[in-house]
Every structure is written in C-alpha cells, then in structure tokens.
C-alpha cells in the first residue's frame, strides 16, 4: 500500500525556504539592476531544486510527477549563473557567446521535454542524452569546475581600494556558500552507499540550499548598503572609537575637500555612485566620509548626493529648455523617474516641469 503524502517539521521548513526564495527572486528581479539578474536566477534555481526535494520527501512527487527532472536542469544553470554574476561584478565584458555555458542545461532541457512528452502522449519518442542528464557525477563535475573558476576571481582580485576589499569579501561569501553546496551534493552521493546513511544526511544538501537562499537574499536586499560599504564596514572594518571626536578644523578641511570634489569632478552624475566609491576617490575610509557628511551637512550620504543632483537638474531645466525630464534625471544621476520626482517635489514643492514653466514665464 502506497504511503499517504504528508509533511513533517523538516519539509515544512524547506517549503518555507522555497517560498522565501521565490519572494527574493521577484524582489531582486524588480530591483531593475541588471547586474543582479544572474543572482536572482541562481536563487530561483535553488528554490526549484529544493521544491522538488520537498515533493520527493513528502511523497507528493506521485501527485506532481512532471517535475522530477527539474533539479537536473537547475543544477546545470547554477555554475554559469554564478560565474556570470562575477563577470558583471568585476565589470568584465560578457559576449553573446556566453550562452554556450548553458549548453549542458539545454541538453537536459531536451531530455526533460522528451520525458514529459512520453508521459502525456500516447506516441512514445526516444529520450535523447538520458545517460548524461541523469548522471549525478556529471553534475558534480560541472558545478565543481564553475566553483573553481569563480574562486579564481576572488584570489586574483586586488584589494587596493576599500571598495575592492569589500567586493572581495562579498564574493568570498558567495564562493563559500556555493562551494559548501557542491560539497554537500557530492557527499550525498558518496554517503548514500553506506549503511549509516539516513534521512538526516539526506536533508543536509537542502539545509545548505536553504542557508544559501536566505544569505544571498539577505545580502542582496541589503544593497546598496552592501556595496556602499556601510553594511560591511560594521561587519569587517575597524570602527573608530565612538567616544573620540574630530577636531573642528580637521572636519572643516575634510568637508572642504569633499565639496570641492563634488563641484569640480561631479561624481554624483554616476547613477551607481556609492559611499565606498566616493571614499576611494577622496582617499577617506567609508567610516570617515560618512562621519564628515553627517556632522557637517546634517544629512546622510544619499541625501547629500541627491542635493547635488537636484541642483544640477535645476540648472539643466533652465539652461536647456529643449531637454526632456527623462534626459535630465538620467544625466544628473537618478535611476528612475519616480525617485527624481519625489526628491524634486520635496526640495522645490513642485514638479520639474512646473518649475521650468514658472521660472521661464517670469
């Protein structure tokens, strides 16, 4: 007699991780930062693998038999997605030929499609590359190659500036997570041959995936704090004695250097400007720069930079009446219309077009 499908504590926790993974995938996808697209797809792949595992352990696999090959397809996408993210993070050109990295996944997709066809159709067809698609050791080798290739970026990347240091620590975390995931996968197929193997060992790979989903999602959701350096500063960088105070003359000197840099170099027009980038340009630490901005301007970093962007936008609105608002907010460093309009209305109590019309008419 076939056992009735049911959930236990472990599978309920894993199902919750699946739901969180799908939520993070959508959240990262809606962030509109194309650099993070590979990570959002990596989180989705982990979630789909984990979902199929939950179906297997709860015996709901008999209710949804069409998803059995789904993990194999997802496994072959994880390595190329992670490596693609590293290429974009380190600002390397990604050509169209990168699609060849997903060839193994495409072969599995063909196998998967043929198996689905045979399940739903009365006309059976030959299943191609079945020997390849279902072999766990091919998957293990494939993921290991990409883990090593990605690891090389971490070891080869310099730590000259503070941003490079923070980026290296972030990529190291990703490598540790992915490497642990690959190790758990390999261990499963090694340990399954021993008598002591049980369901608790079976759950280990899913525990690693769940931790990866939550950790990757947490750090990406914390962006831009992560890539500003503010979050990693708290975790990794030494914080100065909070009881000590700067000499007023030193604060003034640093602030004059900052404002002169903002006026002359106009770094704010870069819509990806972060605290850590500006600190590197000035030769400050992120902690020092944040303190100077807070003490002397009474604002946080984003407010301080947006003030410069708004003043530049005001100038362009008046000096270039033919410029569209979209052209202007991109030129001054804003990423989207909504953020620009909200900041402009808060500062000038009117929309950009209203400001232009009222000023020109007078």
C-alpha positions as CSV (number, residue, x, y, z in Angstrom):
1,X,0.0,0.0,0.0
2,X,1.4,3.4,-1.0
3,X,2.1,5.8,1.8
4,X,-0.1,8.9,2.0
5,X,1.7,12.2,1.1
6,X,2.4,14.3,4.2
7,X,4.7,17.0,5.6
8,X,6.9,16.8,8.7
9,X,8.9,19.6,10.5
10,X,11.8,19.4,8.2
11,X,9.9,19.5,4.9
12,X,7.7,22.4,6.2
13,X,10.8,24.4,7.0
14,X,12.2,23.6,3.5
15,X,8.9,24.6,1.9
16,X,9.1,27.9,3.7
17,X,12.6,28.4,2.3
18,X,11.2,27.7,-1.2
19,X,8.6,30.4,-0.7
20,X,11.2,32.8,0.6
21,X,13.4,32.0,-2.4
22,X,10.6,32.8,-4.8
23,X,9.9,36.1,-3.0
24,X,13.6,37.0,-3.1
25,X,13.8,36.1,-6.8
26,X,10.9,38.5,-7.6
27,X,12.3,41.2,-5.3
28,X,15.8,41.1,-6.8
29,X,14.2,41.0,-10.3
30,X,12.2,44.1,-9.7
31,X,15.3,45.9,-8.5
32,X,16.0,46.8,-12.1
33,X,19.7,46.4,-11.6
34,X,20.7,44.0,-14.4
35,X,24.0,43.2,-12.6
36,X,22.0,41.2,-10.1
37,X,19.9,39.2,-12.6
38,X,22.2,36.1,-12.5
39,X,22.0,36.0,-8.7
40,X,18.2,36.3,-8.8
41,X,18.1,33.3,-11.3
42,X,20.5,31.4,-9.0
43,X,18.2,31.9,-6.1
44,X,15.3,30.7,-8.3
45,X,17.3,27.6,-9.3
46,X,18.0,26.7,-5.7
47,X,14.3,27.2,-4.8
48,X,13.1,24.9,-7.6
49,X,15.6,22.2,-6.7
50,X,14.5,22.5,-3.1
51,X,10.8,22.3,-4.1
52,X,11.3,19.1,-6.0
53,X,13.2,17.6,-3.0
54,X,10.2,18.6,-0.8
55,X,7.9,16.8,-3.2
56,X,10.1,13.7,-3.1
57,X,10.3,13.5,0.7
58,X,6.6,14.2,1.3
59,X,5.7,11.7,-1.5
60,X,3.8,14.4,-3.3
61,X,6.1,13.5,-6.2
62,X,3.4,11.0,-7.2
63,X,0.9,13.8,-7.4
64,X,3.3,16.0,-9.5
65,X,5.4,13.6,-11.5
66,X,6.2,16.1,-14.2
67,X,8.8,17.9,-12.0
68,X,11.2,15.0,-11.4
69,X,13.8,16.2,-13.9
70,X,13.6,19.8,-12.8
71,X,16.6,19.7,-10.3
72,X,18.9,18.3,-13.0
73,X,18.1,21.2,-15.3
74,X,18.6,23.7,-12.5
75,X,21.9,22.2,-11.3
76,X,23.5,22.8,-14.7
77,X,22.5,26.5,-14.6
78,X,23.9,27.3,-11.1
79,X,27.6,27.4,-12.1
80,X,27.2,29.6,-15.2
81,X,24.9,31.9,-13.4
82,X,27.4,32.4,-10.5
83,X,30.3,32.9,-12.9
84,X,28.2,35.4,-15.0
85,X,27.5,37.4,-11.9
86,X,31.2,37.5,-11.0
87,X,32.0,38.8,-14.6
88,X,29.4,41.6,-14.2
89,X,30.5,42.4,-10.7
90,X,34.1,42.8,-11.8
91,X,32.9,44.8,-14.9
92,X,34.2,42.3,-17.5
93,X,32.6,42.3,-20.9
94,X,30.1,39.4,-21.4
95,X,29.7,38.5,-25.1
96,X,26.8,36.7,-26.7
97,X,28.9,33.6,-26.9
98,X,28.5,33.2,-23.1
99,X,25.2,31.4,-24.0
100,X,27.4,28.3,-24.7
101,X,28.0,27.9,-21.0
102,X,24.3,26.9,-20.7
103,X,24.7,24.1,-23.3
104,X,24.6,21.3,-20.7
105,X,21.4,22.8,-19.3
106,X,19.9,23.0,-22.8
107,X,20.7,19.3,-23.4
108,X,19.0,18.4,-20.1
109,X,16.0,20.5,-21.2
110,X,15.7,18.4,-24.4
111,X,15.8,15.2,-22.3
112,X,13.2,16.7,-19.9
113,X,11.0,17.7,-22.8
114,X,11.1,14.2,-24.3
115,X,10.3,12.6,-20.9
116,X,7.3,15.0,-20.5
117,X,6.1,14.1,-24.0
118,X,6.2,10.4,-23.2
119,X,4.2,11.0,-20.0
120,X,1.4,12.9,-21.7
121,X,1.3,11.5,-25.2
122,X,0.3,8.1,-26.5
123,X,3.1,8.3,-29.1
124,X,6.4,7.5,-27.4
125,X,9.7,9.0,-28.6
126,X,13.3,8.2,-27.9
127,X,14.7,10.2,-25.0
128,X,18.0,11.8,-26.0
129,X,21.0,12.2,-23.7
130,X,19.3,10.4,-20.8
131,X,22.6,8.9,-19.7
132,X,24.0,12.4,-19.4
133,X,21.1,14.3,-17.9
134,X,20.5,11.9,-15.0
135,X,24.1,11.2,-14.1
136,X,24.9,12.9,-10.8
137,X,28.7,12.8,-11.3
138,X,28.5,14.9,-14.5
139,X,26.5,17.4,-12.5
140,X,29.1,17.4,-9.7
141,X,32.0,17.8,-12.1
142,X,30.2,20.7,-13.9
143,X,29.4,22.6,-10.7
144,X,32.9,22.0,-9.3
145,X,34.5,23.5,-12.5
146,X,32.5,26.7,-12.1
147,X,33.2,26.8,-8.4
148,X,36.9,26.7,-9.1
149,X,36.6,29.2,-12.0
150,X,34.7,31.6,-9.8
151,X,37.1,31.2,-6.9
152,X,40.0,32.4,-9.2
153,X,38.3,35.8,-9.4
154,X,38.4,36.1,-5.6
155,X,42.1,35.2,-5.3
156,X,43.2,37.3,-8.3
157,X,41.2,40.4,-7.4
158,X,43.3,43.2,-5.8
159,X,42.5,44.9,-2.5
160,X,43.9,48.3,-3.2
161,X,40.9,50.4,-2.6
162,X,38.2,49.9,0.1
163,X,35.6,49.1,-2.5
164,X,37.8,46.3,-3.9
165,X,38.3,45.0,-0.3
166,X,34.5,44.9,0.3
167,X,33.8,43.4,-3.0
168,X,36.3,40.6,-2.4
169,X,34.7,39.8,0.9
170,X,31.2,39.7,-0.6
171,X,32.4,37.3,-3.4
172,X,34.2,35.2,-0.9
173,X,30.9,34.7,0.9
174,X,29.3,33.6,-2.3
175,X,32.1,31.2,-3.1
176,X,31.9,29.7,0.4
177,X,28.1,29.2,0.0
178,X,28.3,27.7,-3.4
179,X,31.4,25.5,-2.5
180,X,29.5,24.2,0.5
181,X,26.5,23.4,-1.7
182,X,28.7,21.5,-4.2
183,X,30.4,19.6,-1.3
184,X,27.0,18.7,0.2
185,X,25.8,17.4,-3.2
186,X,28.9,15.3,-3.7
187,X,28.8,14.0,-0.1
188,X,25.2,12.9,-0.6
189,X,26.1,10.5,-3.5
190,X,29.1,9.2,-1.6
191,X,27.4,8.7,1.8
192,X,24.3,7.1,0.3
193,X,26.4,3.9,-0.3
194,X,27.0,3.5,3.4
195,X,24.7,1.8,6.0
196,X,24.7,4.7,8.4
197,X,23.0,6.9,5.8
198,X,19.6,8.1,6.8
199,X,17.1,10.9,6.2
200,X,19.0,13.4,8.3
201,X,22.0,13.0,6.0
202,X,19.6,13.3,3.1
203,X,18.4,16.7,4.4
204,X,21.9,18.2,4.6
205,X,22.0,19.3,1.0
206,X,18.7,21.1,1.4
207,X,19.8,22.7,4.6
208,X,22.8,24.2,2.7
209,X,20.5,25.4,-0.1
210,X,18.1,27.0,2.4
211,X,21.0,28.8,4.1
212,X,22.3,29.9,0.7
213,X,18.9,31.2,-0.3
214,X,18.5,33.2,2.9
215,X,22.1,34.5,3.0
216,X,22.2,35.5,-0.7
217,X,18.8,37.1,-0.4
218,X,19.7,39.0,2.7
219,X,22.9,40.5,1.3
220,X,21.2,41.5,-2.0
221,X,18.2,43.0,-0.2
222,X,20.7,45.0,1.9
223,X,22.1,46.5,-1.3
224,X,23.0,49.3,-1.7
225,X,24.3,49.2,1.9
226,X,26.5,46.2,1.0
227,X,28.1,47.9,-1.9
228,X,28.1,51.3,-0.3
229,X,30.3,49.7,2.3
230,X,28.2,50.7,5.2
231,X,27.0,47.2,6.0
232,X,30.4,45.6,5.5
233,X,32.0,48.4,7.5
234,X,30.0,47.3,10.5
235,X,31.0,43.6,9.9
236,X,34.6,43.7,8.8
237,X,36.2,47.1,9.0
238,X,37.6,48.6,12.3
239,X,35.3,51.3,13.7
240,X,37.0,54.2,15.3
241,X,36.4,55.0,18.9
242,X,32.9,56.4,19.0
243,X,33.8,58.5,22.1
244,X,36.6,60.4,20.4
245,X,35.8,63.5,18.4
246,X,37.4,65.1,15.4
247,X,39.0,68.5,15.8
248,X,36.6,71.0,14.2
249,X,39.4,72.3,11.9
250,X,40.0,68.7,10.6
251,X,36.3,68.2,9.9
252,X,36.2,71.5,8.1
253,X,39.3,70.6,6.0
254,X,37.8,67.2,5.0
255,X,34.4,68.8,4.2
256,X,36.1,71.5,2.0
257,X,37.9,68.7,0.1
258,X,34.6,66.8,-0.3
259,X,32.6,69.8,-1.5
260,X,35.4,70.9,-3.9
261,X,35.5,67.4,-5.3
262,X,31.7,67.3,-5.8
263,X,31.7,70.8,-7.5
264,X,34.6,70.1,-9.8
265,X,34.5,66.4,-10.6
266,X,30.7,66.0,-10.3
267,X,30.9,62.3,-9.3
268,X,27.1,62.4,-8.5
269,X,26.2,62.1,-12.2
270,X,27.2,58.4,-11.9
271,X,24.0,56.7,-11.1
272,X,25.9,53.8,-9.5
273,X,27.9,56.1,-7.1
274,X,28.2,54.6,-3.7
275,X,29.7,55.7,-0.4
276,X,32.6,53.4,-0.8
277,X,33.3,54.7,-4.4
278,X,33.3,58.3,-3.2
279,X,35.5,57.4,-0.2
280,X,38.1,55.8,-2.6
281,X,38.1,58.9,-4.8
282,X,38.9,61.1,-1.8
283,X,41.2,58.8,0.0
284,X,38.9,58.5,3.0
285,X,37.6,55.5,4.7
286,X,33.9,54.9,4.4
287,X,33.5,55.5,8.2
288,X,35.4,58.8,8.0
289,X,33.5,60.0,4.9
290,X,30.1,59.1,6.4
291,X,31.0,60.9,9.7
292,X,32.1,64.0,7.8
293,X,28.9,64.2,5.8
294,X,26.7,63.6,8.8
295,X,28.5,66.1,11.0
296,X,29.0,68.9,8.5
297,X,25.9,68.7,6.3
298,X,23.4,67.1,8.8
299,X,22.4,64.6,6.1
300,X,23.1,61.0,5.2
301,X,25.1,60.0,2.1
302,X,22.1,59.6,-0.2
303,X,20.5,62.9,0.8
304,X,23.9,64.7,0.4
305,X,24.4,63.3,-3.1
306,X,20.8,63.9,-4.2
307,X,21.1,67.5,-3.2
308,X,23.9,68.0,-5.8
309,X,21.8,66.1,-8.3
310,X,18.8,68.2,-7.7
311,X,20.8,71.4,-8.1
312,X,22.3,70.2,-11.3
313,X,18.8,69.2,-12.5
314,X,17.5,72.7,-11.7
315,X,20.3,74.2,-13.8
316,X,19.7,71.9,-16.7
317,X,15.9,72.6,-16.6
318,X,16.6,76.3,-17.0
319,X,19.6,76.3,-19.4
320,X,18.3,73.6,-21.7
321,X,14.5,74.1,-22.2
322,X,14.5,71.5,-25.0
323,X,15.8,68.7,-22.8
324,X,13.2,66.2,-21.7
325,X,12.8,65.4,-18.0
326,X,13.9,61.8,-18.6
327,X,17.2,63.0,-20.2
328,X,17.8,65.4,-17.3
329,X,17.3,62.9,-14.4
330,X,19.5,60.4,-16.1
331,X,22.2,63.0,-16.8
332,X,22.3,64.1,-13.2
333,X,22.5,60.5,-11.7
334,X,18.9,59.4,-10.9
335,X,18.0,55.9,-11.9
336,X,14.2,56.4,-12.3
337,X,11.5,59.0,-12.8
338,X,9.6,58.3,-9.5
339,X,12.7,58.8,-7.3
340,X,13.6,62.0,-9.1
341,X,10.1,63.5,-9.0
342,X,9.7,62.7,-5.3
343,X,13.0,64.2,-4.4
344,X,12.4,67.3,-6.6
345,X,8.9,68.0,-5.2
346,X,10.2,67.6,-1.7
347,X,13.0,70.1,-2.3
348,X,11.2,72.7,-4.5
349,X,7.5,72.0,-3.7
350,X,6.7,71.5,-7.4
351,X,7.3,69.1,-10.3
352,X,10.3,69.7,-12.6
353,X,8.0,70.9,-15.5
354,X,6.2,73.2,-13.2
355,X,9.5,74.6,-12.0
356,X,10.7,75.2,-15.6
357,X,7.4,76.8,-16.7
358,X,7.1,79.1,-13.7
359,X,10.7,80.2,-13.9
360,X,10.7,80.8,-17.7
361,X,7.4,82.6,-17.6
362,X,8.7,85.1,-15.0
